[in-house]
Amino acid sequence: MDQEKRFLREAVGLARRNIETGGRPFGAVAVRNGEVIAEGVNQMLETGDPTSHAEMNALRLAAKRLGSARLDGVAIYASGQPCPMCLAAMRMAGITEIAYAHSNADAEPYGLSTAAIYAELAKPLGEQSMRFRHVPVGDTADPGLYAEWQQRQKKG
């Protein structure tokens, strides 16, 4: 069995074990240099945290273990197609390789697909159902939040 399928089977196994304990059917493993460095399962129901997806939990643990929010060289193997939140977090962390075992089409009959969220996010902001707007609050004398951050970075 090739390495990719082995890691995907591991992610699916995590998802199955999560079902057995009353959780949702999602698992993920973070792999670097052929070695699993972190794993996660969906814990939304247990924690009441809507961001507690399998991929997010694997990312959090991988970042902690590696001591860095940058996860360049790490691949994610997930039981299901990552949702837009997880995909965005993986991109922000520097993940460039993702594989998943079950697609949104597979998940649709069970109410687990995130395809509608992907479709909504593909629309221009003004056409999305969520109210989203830019409201500046600084005055012209204020150097700005980001400028302040950059100045502190240079000092530190």
N, CA, C and O of each residue as an XYZ file, in Angstrom:
624
protein
N       0.851     -1.179      0.000
C       0.000      0.000      0.000
C       0.893      1.238      0.000
O       1.862      1.315      0.755
N       0.561      2.197     -0.846
C       1.396      3.387     -0.885
C       1.161      4.253      0.352
O       0.165      4.112      1.060
N       2.099      5.137      0.578
C       2.107      5.966      1.780
C       0.856      6.835      1.885
O       0.290      6.968      2.970
N       0.417      7.431      0.767
C      -0.749      8.304      0.806
C      -1.995      7.550      1.279
O      -2.743      8.048      2.121
N      -2.211      6.370      0.744
C      -3.377      5.584      1.156
C      -3.262      5.147      2.613
O      -4.265      5.064      3.323
N      -2.056      4.872      3.049
C      -1.861      4.482      4.454
C      -2.278      5.619      5.378
O      -2.977      5.391      6.366
N      -1.854      6.846      5.064
C      -2.206      7.988      5.914
C      -3.699      8.311      5.819
O      -4.314      8.705      6.810
N      -4.276      8.144      4.636
C      -5.723      8.363      4.495
C      -6.502      7.332      5.285
O      -7.517      7.659      5.899
N      -6.040      6.086      5.280
C      -6.711      5.055      6.085
C      -6.589      5.368      7.575
O      -7.504      5.092      8.351
N      -5.456      5.943      7.965
C      -5.289      6.355      9.363
C      -6.311      7.434      9.725
O      -6.917      7.390     10.795
N      -6.497      8.403      8.825
C      -7.460      9.478      9.064
C      -8.882      8.922      9.152
O      -9.659      9.332     10.014
N      -9.218      7.994      8.265
C     -10.543      7.369      8.291
C     -10.718      6.553      9.572
O     -11.802      6.537     10.155
N      -9.665      5.881     10.006
C      -9.722      5.134     11.268
C      -9.988      6.048     12.452
O     -10.765      5.705     13.342
N      -9.344      7.211     12.465
C      -9.608      8.189     13.525
C     -11.071      8.621     13.499
O     -11.708      8.744     14.545
N     -11.600      8.850     12.292
C     -13.000      9.260     12.144
C     -13.934      8.174     12.669
O     -14.915      8.469     13.352
N     -13.630      6.935     12.351
C     -14.474      5.823     12.830
C     -14.439      5.719     14.348
O     -15.476      5.505     14.977
N     -13.268      5.868     14.939
C     -13.166      5.818     16.402
C     -13.916      7.002     17.022
O     -14.487      6.888     18.107
N     -13.906      8.137     16.321
C     -14.632      9.298     16.826
C     -16.144      9.046     16.808
O     -16.856      9.476     17.716
N     -16.627      8.356     15.783
C     -18.049      7.990     15.721
C     -18.407      7.112     16.924
O     -19.455      7.290     17.545
N     -17.521      6.161     17.242
C     -17.768      5.227     18.344
C     -17.925      5.940     19.683
O     -18.603      5.440     20.580
N     -17.299      7.106     19.818
C     -17.385      7.848     21.079
C     -18.427      8.970     21.008
O     -18.481      9.834     21.883
N     -19.254      8.945     19.954
C     -20.322      9.930     19.837
C     -19.974     11.172     19.044
O     -20.770     12.108     18.976
N     -18.785     11.191     18.438
C     -18.355     12.361     17.675
C     -18.750     12.290     16.212
O     -19.370     11.329     15.757
N     -18.381     13.318     15.500
C     -18.667     13.400     14.066
C     -17.627     12.612     13.276
O     -16.525     12.386     13.777
N     -17.952     12.183     12.035
C     -17.098     11.259     11.278
C     -15.945     11.930     10.527
O     -15.847     11.837      9.303
N     -15.073     12.609     11.284
C     -13.948     13.277     10.645
C     -12.671     13.072     11.443
O     -12.652     13.218     12.666
N     -11.602     12.730     10.727
C     -10.281     12.567     11.319
C      -9.236     13.111     10.359
O      -9.464     13.166      9.150
N      -8.093     13.512     10.896
C      -7.013     14.048     10.061
C      -5.666     13.746     10.695
O      -5.534     13.689     11.917
N      -4.668     13.553      9.840
C      -3.293     13.396     10.314
C      -2.406     14.406      9.603
O      -2.589     14.691      8.420
N      -1.455     14.936     10.335
C      -0.442     15.842      9.797
C       0.847     15.041      9.697
O       1.277     14.413     10.665
N       1.459     15.069      8.521
C       2.624     14.247      8.245
C       3.767     15.118      7.738
O       3.572     15.996      6.898
N       4.958     14.861      8.261
C       6.162     15.523      7.748
C       7.256     14.486      7.607
O       7.520     13.708      8.524
N       7.883     14.488      6.455
C       8.961     13.535      6.161
C       8.525     12.098      6.388
O       9.289     11.286      6.908
N       7.302     11.787      5.999
C       6.800     10.424      6.101
C       6.411      9.983      7.497
O       6.135      8.803      7.714
N       6.383     10.898      8.443
C       6.066     10.565      9.831
C       4.865     11.373     10.313
O       4.805     12.585     10.106
N       3.916     10.708     10.951
C       2.769     11.405     11.531
C       3.267     12.215     12.718
O       3.844     11.673     13.661
N       3.032     13.529     12.656
C       3.467     14.391     13.764
C       2.292     14.858     14.611
O       2.475     15.321     15.737
N       1.074     14.734     14.061
C      -0.110     15.133     14.822
C      -1.345     14.509     14.187
O      -1.358     14.182     13.001
N      -2.358     14.357     14.988
C      -3.642     13.876     14.480
C      -4.746     14.622     15.205
O      -4.537     15.209     16.266
N      -5.920     14.585     14.607
C      -7.050     15.256     15.223
C      -8.355     14.651     14.752
O      -8.427     14.033     13.690
N      -9.371     14.839     15.551
C     -10.724     14.430     15.193
C     -11.636     15.631     15.413
O     -11.274     16.581     16.107
N     -12.812     15.575     14.819
C     -13.794     16.632     14.989
C     -14.332     16.560     16.418
O     -14.826     15.519     16.851
N     -14.233     17.669     17.142
C     -14.708     17.725     18.527
C     -15.680     18.877     18.750
O     -15.800     19.397     19.859
N     -16.372     19.268     17.686
C     -17.330     20.368     17.803
C     -18.391     20.105     18.861
O     -18.697     20.981     19.670
N     -18.946     18.915     18.856
C     -20.029     18.597     19.791
C     -19.513     18.542     21.225
O     -20.168     19.038     22.141
N     -18.356     17.948     21.419
C     -17.797     17.787     22.767
C     -17.365     19.109     23.374
O     -17.516     19.323     24.577
N     -16.823     20.006     22.538
C     -16.257     21.251     23.063
C     -17.182     22.451     22.909
O     -16.991     23.470     23.572
N     -18.188     22.337     22.035
C     -19.024     23.497     21.734
C     -18.277     24.536     20.911
O     -18.716     25.681     20.808
N     -17.165     24.148     20.334
C     -16.319     25.046     19.547
C     -16.522     24.748     18.061
O     -16.145     23.671     17.599
N     -17.111     25.681     17.303
C     -17.373     25.419     15.895
C     -16.114     25.302     15.044
O     -16.188     24.872     13.892
N     -14.956     25.678     15.592
C     -13.700     25.544     14.841
C     -12.966     24.245     15.162
O     -11.880     24.007     14.634
N     -13.527     23.424     15.998
C     -12.848     22.205     16.438
C     -13.019     21.066     15.428
O     -13.511     19.985     15.753
N     -12.595     21.346     14.193
C     -12.622     20.340     13.134
C     -11.361     19.487     13.219
O     -10.363     19.894     13.815
N     -11.415     18.317     12.626
C     -10.281     17.387     12.677
C      -8.998     18.037     12.158
O      -7.942     17.936     12.783
N      -9.102     18.703     11.012
C      -7.910     19.320     10.413
C      -7.368     20.441     11.295
O      -6.156     20.568     11.471
N      -8.266     21.249     11.848
C      -7.838     22.348     12.718
C      -7.131     21.810     13.963
O      -6.111     22.350     14.392
N      -7.683     20.744     14.534
C      -7.057     20.161     15.723
C      -5.701     19.544     15.395
O      -4.771     19.630     16.197
N      -5.580     18.923     14.223
C      -4.284     18.377     13.804
C      -3.289     19.513     13.566
O      -2.120     19.401     13.935
N      -3.746     20.600     12.953
C      -2.868     21.760     12.726
C      -2.387     22.348     14.046
O      -1.201     22.639     14.205
N      -3.303     22.522     14.990
C      -2.934     23.107     16.285
C      -1.873     22.262     16.987
O      -0.895     22.786     17.520
N      -2.083     20.946     16.976
C      -1.123     20.060     17.633
C       0.210     20.037     16.892
O       1.268     20.029     17.522
N       0.170     20.027     15.567
C       1.413     20.043     14.781
C       2.202     21.320     15.061
O       3.418     21.270     15.248
N       1.514     22.463     15.091
C       2.186     23.734     15.361
C       2.822     23.727     16.750
O       3.936     24.215     16.940
N       2.105     23.174     17.703
C       2.635     23.105     19.071
C       3.866     22.202     19.119
O       4.882     22.558     19.716
N       3.769     21.046     18.495
C       4.895     20.109     18.522
C       6.116     20.626     17.771
O       7.253     20.372     18.169
N       5.873     21.355     16.679
C       6.989     21.891     15.893
C       7.457     23.247     16.409
O       8.502     23.745     15.990
N       6.689     23.847     17.313
C       7.069     25.142     17.868
C       6.975     26.275     16.862
O       7.727     27.246     16.946
N       6.046     26.158     15.900
C       5.917     27.186     14.871
C       4.519     27.155     14.268
O       3.931     26.090     14.079
N       3.996     28.344     13.970
C       2.714     28.429     13.277
C       2.882     28.136     11.787
O       1.899     27.865     11.097
N       4.103     28.185     11.290
C       4.401     27.838      9.897
C       4.627     26.334      9.832
O       5.461     25.786     10.553
N       3.881     25.683      8.969
C       3.954     24.226      8.853
C       4.415     23.805      7.460
O       3.922     22.826      6.900
N       5.366     24.559      6.911
C       5.916     24.216      5.605
C       6.470     22.791      5.651
O       7.115     22.397      6.622
N       6.215     22.036      4.603
C       6.700     20.665      4.542
C       5.771     19.659      5.189
O       6.055     18.461      5.167
N       4.663     20.116      5.767
C       3.687     19.232      6.395
C       2.561     18.980      5.390
O       2.099     19.902      4.718
N       2.133     17.739      5.299
C       0.985     17.365      4.472
C      -0.158     16.967      5.393
O       0.061     16.421      6.474
N      -1.380     17.246      4.953
C      -2.569     16.878      5.727
C      -3.329     15.798      4.973
O      -3.580     15.913      3.773
N      -3.686     14.756      5.693
C      -4.498     13.659      5.161
C      -5.775     13.634      5.988
O      -5.734     13.468      7.207
N      -6.912     13.801      5.312
C      -8.184     13.939      6.008
C      -9.181     12.895      5.540
O      -9.153     12.455      4.390
N     -10.058     12.508      6.446
C     -11.094     11.533      6.096
C     -12.112     12.139      5.140
O     -12.656     11.434      4.290
N     -12.378     13.442      5.266
C     -13.337     14.116      4.410
C     -12.743     15.349      3.773
O     -11.719     15.860      4.226
N     -13.385     15.828      2.720
C     -12.913     17.031      2.036
C     -12.919     18.192      3.012
O     -13.954     18.486      3.610
N     -11.785     18.861      3.186
C     -11.726     19.970      4.142
C     -12.704     21.089      3.800
O     -12.912     21.417      2.632
N     -13.293     21.660      4.830
C     -14.199     22.787      4.655
C     -13.373     24.039      4.328
O     -12.149     24.018      4.454
N     -14.023     25.115      3.915
C     -13.282     26.341      3.600
C     -12.461     26.893      4.765
O     -11.369     27.416      4.547
N     -12.964     26.787      5.999
C     -12.210     27.276      7.150
C     -10.903     26.500      7.297
O      -9.835     27.086      7.475
N     -11.004     25.189      7.222
C      -9.808     24.360      7.364
C      -8.840     24.585      6.219
O      -7.629     24.649      6.426
N      -9.371     24.704      5.017
C      -8.522     24.954      3.858
C      -7.783     26.282      4.015
O      -6.584     26.360      3.744
N      -8.483     27.312      4.445
C      -7.840     28.614      4.646
C      -6.758     28.530      5.727
O      -5.672     29.084      5.564
N      -7.052     27.844      6.816
C      -6.055     27.710      7.887
C      -4.821     26.958      7.393
O      -3.691     27.316      7.726
N      -5.045     25.919      6.598
C      -3.905     25.165      6.059
C      -3.067     26.045      5.140
O      -1.838     26.002      5.196
N      -3.711     26.837      4.303
C      -2.974     27.749      3.416
C      -2.180     28.757      4.234
O      -1.020     29.030      3.927
N      -2.798     29.314      5.276
C      -2.109     30.311      6.092
C      -0.926     29.707      6.841
O       0.038     30.408      7.148
N      -0.995     28.410      7.135
C       0.094     27.732      7.842
C       1.206     27.280      6.906
O       2.257     26.837      7.369
N       0.991     27.384      5.591
C       2.032     26.978      4.643
C       1.900     25.555      4.140
O       2.807     25.039      3.488
N       0.773     24.912      4.436
C       0.533     23.553      3.931
C       0.361     23.640      2.417
O      -0.375     24.497      1.926
N       1.025     22.775      1.682
C       0.894     22.777      0.226
C       0.409     21.434     -0.311
O       0.242     21.269     -1.519
N       0.184     20.482      0.580
C      -0.285     19.167      0.138
C      -1.404     18.681      1.048
O      -1.236     18.566      2.262
N      -2.554     18.397      0.432
C      -3.724     17.906      1.158
C      -4.315     16.756      0.359
O      -4.455     16.850     -0.860
N      -4.658     15.680      1.037
C      -5.375     14.575      0.395
C      -6.545     14.211      1.296
O      -6.440     14.271      2.521
N      -7.672     13.828      0.674
C      -8.838     13.449      1.463
C      -9.484     12.215      0.856
O      -9.409     11.987     -0.351
N     -10.120     11.424      1.709
C     -10.684     10.136      1.293
C     -12.123     10.240      0.812
O     -12.520      9.494     -0.083
N     -12.910     11.137      1.375
C     -14.329     11.256      1.019
C     -14.634     12.683      0.598
O     -14.256     13.633      1.285
N     -15.316     12.836     -0.527
C     -15.595     14.156     -1.101
C     -16.868     14.763     -0.528
O     -17.620     14.112      0.198
N     -17.087     16.027     -0.874
C     -18.342     16.679     -0.515
C     -19.528     15.954     -1.142
O     -20.597     15.877     -0.535
N     -19.352     15.426     -2.339
C     -20.431     14.657     -2.983
C     -20.768     13.413     -2.158
O     -21.938     13.051     -2.028
N     -19.746     12.762     -1.603
C     -19.974     11.603     -0.726
C     -20.733     12.013      0.537
O     -21.559     11.255      1.044
N     -20.450     13.207      1.038
C     -21.017     13.687      2.299
C     -22.420     14.262      2.159
O     -23.178     14.305      3.128
N     -22.762     14.701      0.958
C     -24.036     15.397      0.729
C     -25.260     14.639      1.238
O     -26.082     15.244      1.926
N     -25.430     13.349      0.940
C     -26.646     12.649      1.387
C     -26.803     12.586      2.911
O     -27.884     12.274      3.409
N     -25.736     12.879      3.643
C     -25.755     12.767      5.105
C     -25.755     14.139      5.792
O     -25.643     14.235      7.014
N     -25.882     15.189      4.988
C     -25.899     16.539      5.552
C     -24.545     17.010      6.032
O     -24.464     17.894      6.885
N     -23.470     16.431      5.495
C     -22.120     16.753      5.959
C     -21.278     17.486      4.917
O     -20.097     17.738      5.152
N     -21.857     17.829      3.783
C     -21.130     18.517      2.717
C     -20.949     19.997      3.051
O     -21.824     20.619      3.654
N     -19.821     20.545      2.658
C     -19.579     21.986      2.796
C     -19.560     22.661      1.430
O     -19.076     23.786      1.302
N     -20.079     21.987      0.410
C     -20.088     22.543     -0.946
C     -20.855     23.862     -1.012
O     -20.447     24.769     -1.737
N     -21.944     23.986     -0.280
C     -22.726     25.232     -0.302
C     -21.921     26.400      0.266
O     -22.050     27.531     -0.202
N     -21.097     26.129      1.264
C     -20.256     27.197      1.834
C     -19.196     27.608      0.826
O     -18.938     28.799      0.652
N     -18.575     26.636      0.157
C     -17.620     26.961     -0.905
C     -18.280     27.834     -1.965
O     -17.691     28.824     -2.400
N     -19.498     27.482     -2.389
C     -20.213     28.245     -3.422
C     -20.507     29.660     -2.945
O     -20.351     30.614     -3.708
N     -20.925     29.807     -1.705
C     -21.217     31.129     -1.146
C     -19.954     31.984     -1.102
O     -19.991     33.162     -1.458
N     -18.851     31.408     -0.673
C     -17.598     32.162     -0.567
C     -17.013     32.529     -1.925
O     -16.185     33.436     -2.012
N     -17.427     31.844     -2.979
C     -16.943     32.161     -4.324
C     -17.605     33.424     -4.877
O     -17.121     34.000     -5.852
N     -18.700     33.855     -4.266
C     -19.400     35.060     -4.709
C     -18.645     36.301     -4.230
O     -17.934     36.239     -3.227
N     -18.794     37.431     -4.938
C     -18.241     38.694     -4.416
C     -18.836     38.976     -3.033
O     -19.969     38.582     -2.758
N     -18.093     39.643     -2.177
C     -18.540     39.887     -0.804
C     -19.917     40.524     -0.738
O     -20.727     40.142      0.106
N     -20.196     41.466     -1.590
C     -21.473     42.156     -1.574
C     -22.655     41.285     -1.963
O     -23.805     41.659     -1.732
N     -22.386     40.135     -2.547
C     -23.457     39.231     -2.975
C     -23.657     38.055     -2.023
O     -24.545     37.229     -2.233
N     -22.843     37.978     -0.993
C     -22.962     36.873     -0.046
C     -24.077     37.151      0.957
O     -24.430     38.306      1.197
N     -24.626     36.099      1.538
C     -25.735     36.243      2.477
C     -25.305     36.833      3.815
O     -26.134     37.386      4.537
N     -24.031     36.726      4.154
C     -23.519     37.294      5.400
C     -23.261     38.791      5.214
O     -22.686     39.203      4.207
N     -23.677     39.582      6.161
C     -23.417     41.029      6.101
C     -21.939     41.259      6.382
O     -21.425     40.843      7.421
N     -21.269     41.913      5.467
C     -19.816     42.056      5.535
C     -19.463     43.435      4.999
O     -19.756     43.737      3.842
N     -18.837     44.281      5.820
C     -18.505     45.617      5.345
C     -17.277     46.159      6.045
O     -16.944     45.739      7.154
N     -16.607     47.091      5.396
C     -15.415     47.748      5.916
C     -15.841     49.068      6.547
O     -16.476     49.893      5.890
N     -15.495     49.276      7.820
C     -15.857     50.496      8.539
C     -14.599     51.016      9.245
O     -14.325     50.610     10.374
N     -13.838     51.897      8.609
C     -12.621     52.436      9.236
C     -12.964     53.199     10.520
O     -13.981     53.889     10.584
N     -12.101     53.068     11.552
C     -12.360     53.753     12.825
C     -11.224     54.684     13.244
O     -11.398     55.463     14.181
N     -10.084     54.631     12.590
C      -8.951     55.480     12.967
C      -9.083     56.880     12.418
O      -9.838     57.120     11.475
N      -8.334     57.824     13.020
C      -8.316     59.175     12.456
C      -7.010     59.360     11.686
O      -6.145     58.484     11.720
N      -6.863     60.463     11.011
C      -5.701     60.666     10.131
C      -4.391     60.781     10.900
O      -3.328     60.519     10.338
N      -4.443     61.167     12.172
C      -3.224     61.292     12.970
C      -2.739     59.930     13.483
O      -1.575     59.784     13.857
N      -3.610     58.964     13.499
C      -3.296     57.614     13.973
C      -2.440     56.905     12.925
O      -2.835     56.837     11.761
N      -1.266     56.370     13.314
C      -0.424     55.685     12.316
C      -1.059     54.382     11.819
O      -0.648     53.841     10.793
N      -2.049     53.886     12.543
C      -2.722     52.671     12.114
C      -2.260     51.460     12.890
O      -1.114     51.376     13.331
N      -3.157     50.546     13.044
C      -2.916     49.325     13.801
C      -1.742     48.528     13.234
O      -0.873     48.083     13.984
N      -1.716     48.348     11.927
C      -0.681     47.519     11.311
C       0.685     48.219     11.339
O       1.718     47.568     11.496
N       0.681     49.535     11.188
C       1.935     50.285     11.277
C       2.504     50.177     12.691
O       3.712     50.024     12.874
N       1.620     50.259     13.686
C       2.058     50.111     15.079
C       2.680     48.734     15.305
O       3.722     48.609     15.948
N       2.030     47.708     14.769
C       2.564     46.348     14.902
C       3.944     46.244     14.259
O       4.867     45.679     14.845
N       4.079     46.796     13.045
C       5.357     46.720     12.343
C       6.461     47.436     13.119
O       7.588     46.947     13.189
N       6.139     48.596     13.704
C       7.121     49.331     14.500
C       7.576     48.502     15.699
O       8.765     48.476     16.016
N       6.651     47.832     16.360
C       7.005     46.994     17.516
C       7.858     45.797     17.089
O       8.745     45.373     17.831
N       7.599     45.260     15.917
C       8.382     44.130     15.406
C       9.833     44.558     15.172
O      10.758     43.794     15.450
N      10.030     45.758     14.669
C      11.373     46.270     14.391
C      12.153     46.516     15.676
O      13.370     46.339     15.706
N      11.451     46.930     16.754
C      12.085     47.206     18.035
C      12.455     45.908     18.761
O      13.460     45.839     19.468
N      11.621     44.886     18.569
C      11.782     43.645     19.326
C      12.699     42.719     18.675
O      12.941     41.627     19.188
